[in-house]
Amino acid sequence: MSLGFISYSHLDNQPWGPDKECWVETFHRNLKVGIDKKRGRGSDHLWYDHRLTGNEDLTKGIRSALENSQFLLAIVSPSFLKSDYCPQELVEFLKSCDRRSLDDGGRVFKIVKEEVDRNILHPSLQAPLGYDFLDRSGRVATTFDTSTRKYWNLIEEIAHDFSAALAKHATKGTVCIPECPFDAIPYRVILRRELEARGYEVVSSVGADNLLTVHVIGKEQPEVPIRNALGECLVWITPGCPDSEFVKTLKESPKAGVEYELVEGLVDSIKAAVFERLEPKPKPAPKASTENLVYLICDSTQQEMARGILAELVRAKYSVVLPLFEGEPSEIRLEHEECIREADAALVLWQNVQSRGWLRAKIRELNKATGLRRERPLAVAAVLSEHNDDALVDGRIHLVRSVQGFLDLFPAGRQGTTA
């Protein structure tokens, strides 16, 4: 989400001043620098469309930017009032605040570039307060430029007030997304905007007050330490990211699943993981059951094998649930975690067809079962495989060669105990 939208007339951005610079372009650049200094990081806070050439209806891009902005900076001048689209932008922004149930107090910043009759301004701009860039010391008022100290004082004041307003309206807390490689920036921006749209402030510095830390890993990722403070930490391996040595280290590290959780794949996967932690759904009432529930974990290529094993478990009087294979990635992930929460035991099918990374990921997820708000540990967690690959299974996960081997570990009456 854009934090601010600049509304101005194209006439206000003509070459102007001693250096023949475009005033709005220069203002936009300097204000961004000022805000970054106040907030301790760089980001695309402010949006405006410098391609507009005259009176026209609002474009789809402008409407989208207004709908996704938290603040509007109106550069007021006679040409602003004569423009068709500037008043439209202001009205459209206020409507979007109402649609999103945003408190409009303090969300419109008035930047006075030239003298205007305050009485003909929109009511939201009629207050005498604002940021006045007019030098009225001479016979004719002139606009401050970058050569004057007052210009820079006003830039600093706006940056301070803008940062304070952002902190005021970001009521849900802060989420840390550290800086990332160039190729991963678009993914970081998508996640940041989603968080800001829901009322979270996104920072790039790790701190004790952060609710969550999300590291975005790209193709050009340097080997940086994965850090968090007191909150949880997610590591997102973005789509198309190769298995570099650093990525392999992240996956194989004993810290994976303990100090941080790995999430791979599309944006929906990381969004599901992030908001499940920030905004967990109410815990459902426990289901009454007299049978032991087994979560039979496999991938889509193993469904035929899984059906045979499912039949054996059902004949042994166990209830069985299989993973969800179709649907949105976020739905599949949430269903998978819900099955881990509800199951009494879990059995992973591994035929050495899937990658070792797939198996390690499933083992990590089972080891974190207690972190999924279970009332008790899994009675048994096991991997069913004909291959002698004990190195892939840690001390908490059993390796069995047959369904009977699993049943020996999890006989009737063992529900709720720890193997």
N, C-alpha and C positions, 0 to 999 in steps of 0.2 A: 504494500500500500504506500502511495506517495504521502509524505507527511504534509506537504504544502503545495498549493497550486497558485501560480502568479497570474493575475488577470490584469491586462493592460491593453491599450490601443496600439496598433502598429506604428502610429505616428510618434509615440513616445520612445520608439527604439530606433529612430533615425540617427545617423552620425551627428554628434553634438559635442560641444565643449572644446577646450583648447586642444585636446588630442584627437578630436573628431571620432570619439568612441560612441558606440551605441549605449545609451544610458541604461536601459533595462538589462541588456546583456552583461554590462559591467556590474550593475547592482546584484544581479542573480549570482554571478561568480563570487563576488566579495562576500555576499551574505552566506553562501554555502561554506566558505572558508571560516567565517566567524562562527557559524553553528558547529562546525566540526571541532573547532578549538574549545568551545564550551562543553561539548559532549564527549570529547576525547577520542573521536574516531571519524572516519570519512564514510559517507554514504550518499545515495541519490535522494536527498531530502526534498528538493524543490523541483517542480515540473512546470514547464510552460511550453507553448507551441510557438516558436519564433518564425514559423513559415506563414502565418496568417498575413494576408495582404490587404484586407479591407473588410467592409461590412459583409457578413455572411452568416448563415445558420450555423449552429454548433455542429461540429463534425462528430462522428462516432468516437474518434480518439479523444476529443476534448470531454465529451460526456463521460466516457470511461474514467478519465483522469479525475474529473470532479467527483465522481461516485466513489473513487478510491483514495480521496484525500481527506485528511483530518482537519486541515486549516486552509484558508484562502487569504492571500495577500493581494489586496486591490491597490494598484498604483493609480491614484486619482489625478485626473487632469481634465481640461475641457474636452480633449479628444476622447477620453474615456467615456464621458457622458454622451457624446455624440455617436459613439460606436453602437452598433446593434448588438454585437456579441458580448461586450463587456458586462452590461447589465444582465444579459441572459445568463452569463456564467455565474454571477453572484446569486441570482434567483435559483438557478439550478443547484448550486452548492448548498444553499440553505434548505432546499427541498430534500436533497440527499441526506443532509444531517437529520431531518425529520424522519425520513424513511428508515434510517439506521438507528433511530432513537439516540442520537448523539446530542448532548447538551451543546447548544450553539453559543453559549456564553464564552467569549474570549477566543472564538475560532476564526473570526475575521479580523485581519490586521489592515489598517488603513495607512497607506503610504502616500503622503501628499507631495506630488512632484510639481504641480502648478496650482495657482490660485483658482478656486471654484466657489460657486455659491452653495454653501452647505445645505441650504433649505431644499435644494432640488435633488440632493443625493438620496439614494435608497435609505430607509430608516436605519438599517444596520450600519450605515456610514455617517450618520448625522451627528454622532457624539463629537464634542470638541476635541476629545483625546485622539491621538494618532501619532504618526511619525512624520514631522514636518521638515521636508528637505528644502524649504524656501528661505532664502536670505532676504529679509525685509529691511535691511539697514539703509538701502538706497531709495531713490525715487521710484524705481521699478523693481519688483521682487524678482530675484533670479534663483535658479536651482543650484544647490550645492553640487560640486563635482568632487572627484577624488583628490583634488589638490588642496581641499580644505579640511581642517581638523574636525569641524562639525559633522562633515559627511561620515567620517570614520567613527565618531562618537555615536551617531545614530545607527550605523551598521552594528556596532557592538551592543547597543541597547536592544535592537530588534532580535539579534541572535540570543541574547540573554532571556528576553521575554518569551521567545519562541521555544527555547529549551525548557523553560519553566512551565509553559503551557503543555508541552508534550509530556513532561513528567507528571503533571497534574491529571491529565486525562488517561494516562496509561496506568490504570488502577489495579490491574491484575498482577503486576510484578514484572520482573525482567528475566529474559532468556538470553543466554550468551551463545552467539554464533561467531566464533573466531574467524579472522580473515582466512581466505582459502585461495588456491591457485586460480589463475585467470580462467581456465576452461570450466571451472566449477562455479564461477560467479553467478551465471544465470540461475542455477539451482538454489544458491544461497538467497538470491533476491526473491525467488518464488516463495521460499519458506519464510523469509523475513516478512514479506507482505501479508502472508496468511496469518502470521502471529500478530502483526500490528492491527490487522482487520478485526481481530478478536480481543483487542485491548491490552496486548502485552507490549512492553518496550523491549527492543532488541539491542543488545550491546555486543561489542567485540572483545571486551576484556573479561577474563575469568575473575569472579568475585564471590564472596561468601553469601551475598544477597540474591544471587541468581537462582531461580527455581529449577533451571535445567540448562545443561550445556550441550550443544549439538555441533560436532566437528564435521564439516563437509569435505570429503576426500575426492580429489580429482585426478586426472591422468598425470598431471605435472606436479603431483604432491611431493614436497620435500619431507624428509623425515623429521617431523616436529613432535614434541611430546604431547600426548593426549592428556589434557588436564581438566579437572573440574574442581569445584570447591566443596560445598556441603551438599549440593543438589545432585540429581542423577546426571549421567553423562551418556549421550548417544553418539555413535560414530556412523555417519552415513556414507557408504561407498556408492557414489553416484553411477547412473547407467553408463555403460561403456568403459568404465574404469578398469584397466588391465590389472592382472595379478602381479603387480610389482613386488619387489622384495619387501617394501614397507607394508603393502597391503597384506602380504602373506604373514608378516610378523604380527600385524593387528589381529588376524584371524586365529593364529596359532598360539598367541600369548595366553598364559594362564590368567591374565587380568581380564580377558574377554569374558563377559558374562558375570564378572565380579565388580570391577571398577568401571567398566563401560559395557554397553550393549551395541553389537554390530547390527546395522540395518542395511540391506542391499536392495538395489532396484529403483523403481520409479518413485515420483514425488508422493503418490498416494501411500506408499509404504511408510515413508518417514513421517508424513502427516498423521497417519494412524498411530504410530508409535509415540509421537510428540504429544498429541492431544489426549491419548489414553492416560498419560502421566500427569498432564496439566489439568485435565478436566475429566477425571475418572467417573464413569457412570455408577449410579447407586448399585451396591452389591445385591444381586437377586437373592431371594430367600432360598435356602438349601432345598434341593429336591429330595423328597422322600423316596427311598429305594431300599429294597431288601436284597438286591443283587450287586455283585461287584462289577464296577464299570471299567472296562479296558479301552484306552485310546490307542487304536492301531494306526501308527504313523507310517505313511508311505508316500511316494510321489505318484504322479499320474501314470507313469509307465508300469507301475507294479499293481494296478488295480485287479488284474486277473488273479495274481498270486494272493493278494490281500483277501479276495472273496473266499478262497479256499481256507485260509487261516481263520477268517471270521467264522466260517461254518464250524470249524473245530472248536473254537472258543464258545460258540453258542451251544453246541452239543454238550459242552462241559458246564453249562448253566451260568455262563457269564454274559453280561450285557456288553455290547461292542459298539464303538462309534468310529467312523472313518473321517479323514480330513475332507474339507470342502475343496473341490478342484475348479469350480467355475464361479465367476463373479468378479467384482472389482478387487484389486489387490488388497485394499483396506479391509473389505469384508472377509476375505480369505484369512488375513492375518488375525483379525479379531475373533473369528470362529476358531482358529487354531489355539489361541490363548484361552478362550472359553473352555475348550475341550480339555486342556491341561488343568484348568482350575477345577473342573467337575470330576475328572477321572480319578479312580482309586489306584490305577496302575497304568503304565504306558509301555507299549512294545513298538520298537522301531524296526522296520523291515529294511535290510541293506543287502543288496546282491552284488556289491562292488561295481554296479553299473553307474550308479550316481557317483559324483565326485566325493572325495574325502571331505571337502569343504562342506558339502550338504550334510554329511553325517555329523561332522563336528558342530555345525550350527544347531542340529536337532538335540545333540547332547547338551550343548550350552543352555538351550531353552528348557530342557528338563531339569537341569541343575538349578535353574532360577525359578522353579515352580513355586517355592515358598514366597517369592517376591510378587507373585501374581494373586496375592490375597487369598491363598488357600487356607482353609481352617486347619489342615494337618498336612504333613509331608506325603508324597506319593508312597504307597506301600511298596511298590516295586517299579523300577525303571530299567528296561532291558533292551538290548539290541539282538535281533534274530538274524544270524548270518552263518552261512556255511564256511566262510573264510576265516582263517586263523589270523586275525589282525587285532590282537589284544591291545596294541599300542593306541588304538583309536578309542578305547573305552577306559574311562577313569575308574577310580575305586568305588564311586557311587552308582555306576551304571554296570549292570551285569551283561555278560555275553553268553547267549544261549544258542544251541544248534537246532532246536526243534520247538514246536509248540508245547510239547510235554515238558521240556526243560523250563519253559516259562511258567507252566502250571505248577511245577514242583516248587518254584519260588513263591508262587501266589495262589496257594490252595484256598478253598472255601474256609471262611472263618478268619482269614488273615487281614481282612479289610480294616484299615485304620492303623495298622502296625507298620513299623519300619524294618525293611529287610536289611 
